[in-house]
Amino acid sequence: MSEVVNKSDSALARDQGVAPEAQRRSDAPARLLLADDDDEIATLMSRILARQGWQVVRVGDGSQAVSAWPAEGTPFDLVILDIYMPRKNGYQAYQELRKLHPEARFLFVSGWFSDDSCVKRVIDEGLPYLLKPFDPQDLISTVRLLLRAQSLSGASRT
C-alpha cells in the first residue's frame, strides 16, 4: 500500500504555522504503520485492519518502519511492530521512533515470547503486545483501545 500525502494541505498548514501533528482532519481514518517480516501474517493483519477503515502502511522490518515515518504531512496514529525482525528488531525500531516522535503509540506482536532482553523490556515497560496467533477481533479491539486512549489523552492529531 502506498502512502498518499496531500502536499497542498501540508504546505498550507506549514505556512499557517500548524505543526504536522495537528494537520489531521477529525474525519480522516486512523493511519497505522505495520512492520512484520512474515509476509503472509502481515498481509492478513493488513487486510483485517483495512476492513475497519484504517489506512495501513506495511513494511518488512524495523529499519523500514523508522524510514516510513513521514518527514511532513500526516503522522501515524499507531505503530504495530513484530518484535523479531531482521536488520532492526521491533524493540530497536520502537526506541528510535520514540526518540524522534515521542507522541507515537505502539503495539508489539510476536509469534513467540522468550526470556530474551527484547521481550523482557516490552513486558517490564508495560508496553501493549499481542501473542501470535491471535483472533482477528483481539487485534481490532486492541487497536481500537489504543487509538481511543490516544484521543482521550490529548495526544490526538485531530
N, C-alpha and C positions, 0 to 999 in steps of 0.2 A: 504494500500500500504506500503510495507516495504522499508526501506532506504538501499541503497547499497553504501558502501564506499570501494574504492579500496585501501587497506592498503599498497600495494607496492608503489603506487603513493604518498600516504601520507608520508610514511617513507622516500622515495627518496627526496621529497620536503623538509621535515624536515632536512634531512642530508645535503641538499644543502643550508639551511638557508632561505628557502622560507616560508613566512607567509601563514597560511591556507587560508586567503582571496585571495591570489594570485594563488592558485592551480587550479582554474577553467580554463578549456580549453575554447577557444573562440567559438568552435563549439558545446559545451555542451548545452543541453536545460536548461532553467532557472529552478531553484529549488524554489518551493513555499511551505510554511507551512500554512495549513488551519486549523484554530481552530473554531469549531462550535459545540454546544451541540445538535443541531437538526439533527439527523442522515439523515433524508430524504433530507433536504436542503444541508447538507454537501456532500452527495453522488452526488446530482445534480451538485453542484458547482465544485466538484472534476472532474466529467466527462467532464463538459464544458471546464475546464482549461486543462485537459489532452489531449483533442482533438486538442488543439493548439500546442501540442508537449512539453508542460511544465511538469516537474516532480512534482507531488503533494504528499506531506506527510500530512496525515489527522489525527487530534487529536480532542478529545471531550471537552476540557476545557482549561482554561488559564494555569493551573499548568502543564498540559501535554505539552502545547506549549513551556513553558520555558524549560522543561526537554528534549524536542525533538531536541533542537539546538545541533549539533554535537560538541563534545569536540575537535575533529580534523577531517580533511577531508574537504569536500566542504560545506560551509555555505549556508544558504538560501538567495535567491535574494530578496524575498518579503515574508512578514508575513501577512496573512489575518486573522483578529480577529473579531469574533462576540463580540459585546460589553457586552451582558448579557449572562453569562455562570456561572454554579455552581463552587464552590471551589475557583476559581480566575477568576474575570471578565476580559474582553478583555483589559480594560484600565490598570488594575493592571499588567497583563502579559506584556503589552507594556512597562510600567515603568521599570519592572525588566529586560526585554530583552534589552531595550535601554541602561541601565547601563552596562550590560555585553557585548553588541555588538552595540556600537554607530553607526556603519556603516549600520545597518539594516534599511530596508524600511518597511513601514506598510500601510495597508489598513484596515479600520474598516467597518463592515457591521452590520446592526441591523434591526430587524423587526419592531421596534418602537423607536422613539426618544421622550423621556420625558424631563422634566426640571431638571432631577437629575444631580448630580455633574459629573458623568462619561461622559455623553453626552455633558454637558457644557464644560468640559475640552477638549474633542475631537474637538468641534467646535471652542472654544477660541484659541486653539493651531494651528488651521488651518490644522489639520490632515485630510487626504483624507478618505472619507467614502461614502458608498452606502446604501440607504434605501431599505430594502426588502419590497415587491418583486421588483426585478429589471430585466430588459431584459437581456438575456444572452450576447447580443452584448455590453451592457453597462459594464458588468463585464469584458469582454475581452478587450474592449477599455481602460478601466481604468487601468487594469493590464499592458497592453502594454505601456501605457503612463508612468506609474510609473517605469517600467523596463527601458524604454528609458531614462527617466530623470536620473536614477541611472547611466547608462553608460555614459551619457553626462556630469555628474557632476564629473566624475573621480572616483566614488566610485565603479565602476565595478570590479568584481572579475575575469576579463579576463586577 
